[in-house]
Amino acid sequence: MHYKKNNIFTKKNMKEYTSIKLFDGYSTAFRQWRAIHSHCKYIHGYALKFKVWFEGDLDEKNWVCDFGCFKRNGIKEKLANQFDHTTIVAADDPHIELFKKMNKAGLIQLRVMKHVGCERFAEWVYNLINDNIQEETDGRISVLKVESFEGGTNNSAIYKPAKK
């Protein structure tokens, strides 16, 4: 983006380009124990997917983001470890000890997060990828936002940090 200052166009500290990457195929079970008046309090599962918006200036290949980097830098593996065939519960779930016993017995692959839900999954993915991509590209690229989908495309939530 450019803005006019004293009849001279100068570059503002904004990124010029945006690209989008979809990470999908994560079969995850979780529950939202605080949803006491909803069926969401029960363990249920979705095929999660995450749409990630990257912003930045183009590199020497004229790309915002080399999508091949996510296999090389371990992001795909970290996403699969967190969300693929796992059971996610909140750290303060009143039945956490039962989930830990099921994990120890080999019945589930337990992942404990501070908060559970589509919105919080989007935030977790944002933090994972943004921290990594910022470091890897010396700040040339950042994540603009992450959209987390439950199942098909009917339900989603977006995490986009507040502007500083």
Secondary structure, 3 states (H helix, E strand, C coil): CEEEECCEEEECCCCCEEEEEEEEEEEEEECCCCCCCCHHHCCEEEEEEEEEEEEECCCCCCCCCCCCHHHHCCHHHHHHHHHCCEEEEECCCCCHHHHHHHHHCCCCCEEEECCCCHHHHHHHHHHHHHHHHHHHCCCCEEEEEEEEEECCCCEEEEECCCCC
